[in-house]
């Protein structure tokens, strides 16, 4: 009788071990599936980023500056460069929001990031047309609430901190005078 009870308890313990092992295996499979999804998302994001960068060309900064200074003079090709520029910026904001949702502290980085990309009249007009339905609500609000004069104001403040003759040149640019 004691042996039968002991065998029953041992069988029960063994069966519980098997059940717990199966639960652990199922949990690990689920974790692996989540990791695979994250990896696929990361690869897709990288591919989009590479595509957008290729479409912007090697140096979009001249077009970006023109969009701030003289937006009505942008050609169709330059408008398309700006489209890819803003989409790339939104992809980066989306990535940062996902990191934030995962529990990482990125608020300061996100807060400063959107000003440089969406702090102009042209950028605000583009975002209004784009709509941002696919963006995080926090991203939509940050972009919508960005001062359209922020970018110009920022650089005006930087220039205001300089003396009249505070230009600097690299040593390779200066000529040696005798």
QUIPE-V35880 format. One record per residue. N is the residue number from 1. SS is DSSP state (~ for helix, > for strand, _ for the rest). PSI is psi in whole degrees, -180 to 180 (999 if undefined). D_CENTER is the distance of its C-alpha to the mean C-alpha in Angstrom with 2 decimals. Layout:
N/SS/PSI/D_CENTER, N/SS/PSI/D_CENTER
//
This chain:
1/_/-47/68.08, 2/~/-39/66.09, 3/~/-39/64.98, 4/~/-45/63.89, 5/~/-43/61.83, 6/~/-44/60.30, 7/~/-40/59.48, 8/~/-44/57.94, 9/~/-40/55.74, 10/~/-41/54.77, 11/~/-42/53.97, 12/~/-45/51.95, 13/~/-42/50.02, 14/~/-43/49.45, 15/~/-40/48.28, 16/~/-38/45.88, 17/~/-41/44.55, 18/~/-45/44.04, 19/~/-47/42.28, 20/~/-38/40.00, 21/~/-42/39.30, 22/~/-39/38.39, 23/~/-43/36.06, 24/~/-43/34.38, 25/~/-43/34.09, 26/~/-41/32.59, 27/~/-44/30.02, 28/~/-38/29.13, 29/~/-42/28.89, 30/~/-44/26.52, 31/~/-41/24.32, 32/~/-39/24.43, 33/~/-42/23.49, 34/~/-41/20.40, 35/~/-41/19.47, 36/~/-43/20.12, 37/~/-45/17.93, 38/~/-40/14.97, 39/~/-42/15.89, 40/~/-41/16.27, 41/~/-44/12.90, 42/~/-42/11.38, 43/~/-40/13.87, 44/~/-40/13.19, 45/~/-43/9.47, 46/~/-42/10.92, 47/~/-43/13.68, 48/~/-42/11.83, 49/~/-44/10.02, 50/~/-42/13.55, 51/~/-48/15.20, 52/~/-41/13.32, 53/~/-39/14.00, 54/~/-39/17.54, 55/~/-28/18.07, 56/~/-21/17.11, 57/_/-179/19.65, 58/_/-23/19.97, 59/_/82/19.95, 60/_/-3/18.38, 61/~/-32/18.93, 62/~/-40/22.42, 63/~/-40/21.30, 64/~/-46/18.64, 65/~/-41/21.52, 66/~/-35/23.86, 67/~/-26/21.67, 68/~/-45/22.05, 69/~/-42/25.68, 70/_/64/27.24, 71/~/-30/25.08, 72/~/-10/28.24, 73/~/1/29.05, 74/_/135/26.06, 75/_/171/27.37, 76/~/-43/26.18, 77/~/-42/24.59, 78/~/-37/22.77, 79/~/-38/21.64, 80/~/-38/20.19, 81/~/-44/18.40, 82/~/-36/16.90, 83/~/-49/16.00, 84/~/-35/14.02, 85/~/-49/12.50, 86/~/-37/11.35, 87/~/-40/10.27, 88/~/-42/8.07, 89/~/-43/6.64, 90/~/-37/6.48, 91/~/-41/5.03, 92/~/-42/1.77, 93/~/-39/3.40, 94/~/-44/4.85, 95/~/-43/3.84, 96/~/-38/4.50, 97/~/-38/7.21, 98/~/-37/8.47, 99/~/-40/8.96, 100/~/-43/10.67, 101/~/-28/12.71, 102/_/0/13.72, 103/_/5/15.26, 104/_/145/13.31, 105/_/105/13.55, 106/_/8/10.37, 107/~/-45/11.80, 108/~/-40/12.93, 109/~/-44/9.79, 110/~/-44/8.10, 111/~/-44/11.53, 112/~/-31/11.96, 113/~/-47/8.81, 114/~/-26/9.73, 115/~/-44/13.33, 116/~/-29/13.14, 117/~/-34/11.68, 118/~/17/13.61, 119/_/42/16.55, 120/_/161/19.09, 121/~/-44/21.55, 122/~/-44/20.46, 123/~/-42/16.78, 124/~/-41/18.12, 125/~/-42/20.61, 126/~/-46/18.15, 127/~/-37/16.05, 128/~/-40/19.42, 129/~/-41/20.48, 130/~/-43/17.35, 131/_/-40/17.70, 132/_/25/14.38, 133/_/-26/16.31, 134/_/2/13.72, 135/_/160/11.14, 136/_/146/11.44, 137/~/-42/14.40, 138/~/-40/12.93, 139/~/-46/10.27, 140/~/-45/13.31, 141/~/-42/15.46, 142/~/-46/13.44, 143/~/-47/13.23, 144/~/-34/16.84, 145/_/5/18.09, 146/_/133/16.87, 147/_/122/20.07, 148/_/-12/20.47, 149/_/7/22.52, 150/~/-49/20.07, 151/~/-49/19.13, 152/~/-43/22.81, 153/~/-41/23.95, 154/~/-50/21.77, 155/~/-30/23.26, 156/~/-41/26.65, 157/~/-39/26.56, 158/~/-49/25.73, 159/~/-34/28.62, 160/~/-21/30.82, 161/_/-10/30.66, 162/_/149/32.24, 163/_/170/35.98, 164/_/-38/37.60, 165/_/66/37.90, 166/_/19/35.03, 167/_/148/33.82, 168/_/148/33.41, 169/_/151/34.03, 170/_/151/33.43, 171/~/-32/36.67, 172/~/-19/36.54, 173/~/-18/36.60, 174/_/145/39.64, 175/_/147/43.10, 176/_/125/45.78, 177/_/138/48.67, 178/_/999/52.19
//
